[in-house]
Amino acid sequence: MSALDIPFRLDRSRNATVQVFEHLRAQIVSLALQPGAVLARPALCEYFQLSQSPIREALLRLEEERLVDIYPQHQTRVRPIDLAAARQAHFFRLSVELEIAWVLARQPRPDLGKALQDLVARQRGCLEAGDLESFTRIDMDFHLRMYEASELPDLWSMMRRCSGNLDRLRRLHLPLNGKARSILQQHGQIARCIGQGDAAGAQRAVRQHLAGTLQALDVLRARFPGMMLPADYEPA
């Protein structure tokens, strides 16, 4: 089954362009749509049962996030993982989440710590069931909960818009070398430190948690050479 065989149902109460964008972005970030995959507009119109206009607007949004390249004659291809974009997203996310960890853990927050530990427990269940897609969704819920507790939901949205290439790297890394287990351990440590009011410990745990994928970049580049954007890459 290809990524465009996955059932899609349009919600008529929501903007069509947004739904197309969200669906395609999720398939790209999860690597169901891999670098080089062609997103032909006629096929997309048939798949989504929509006209050209919302499809075109959704593809333009994906291009802005450096996830696709739009070619002449209405052809679009999924862009290889842009390492420069991933590094910038990592710097942004690390800077923000270090401060969030400090703010949340300046005093004990046992209720928040428990809520985060509950998410870790759900992640553990997903990992034991071999469900990496749900594991990844709950990973996002864990971090979103921290942004919400800091009353920074708009900053979460801003961070997500620039993180598509970093998320693809993390998705490549997730099944390798115990990465998923280390995420559980690090999430648990972040939750404990926030619950106990250990601000310095929370920052150390966040720094360790967010550093892993870029530290493994040489391994990922060697193992998945066709997935990365080469230095001399130019869209045709």
Buried (B, 14 or more C-beta within 10 A) or exposed (E): EEBBEEEEEBEEEEEBBBBBBEBBBBBBBBBBBBBEBEBBBEEBBEBBEBEEEBBBBBBBBBBEBBBBBBEEEBEBBBBBBBBEBBBBBBEBBBEBBBBBBBBBBEEEBEEBBEBBBEBBEBBBEBBEEEBBEBBBBBBEBBBBBBBEBBEBEEBBEEBBEBBBBBBBBBBBBBEEEEBBEEBBBBBBBBBBBBBBBBBEBBBBBBBBBBEBBBEBBEEBBEEBEEBBBEEEEEEE
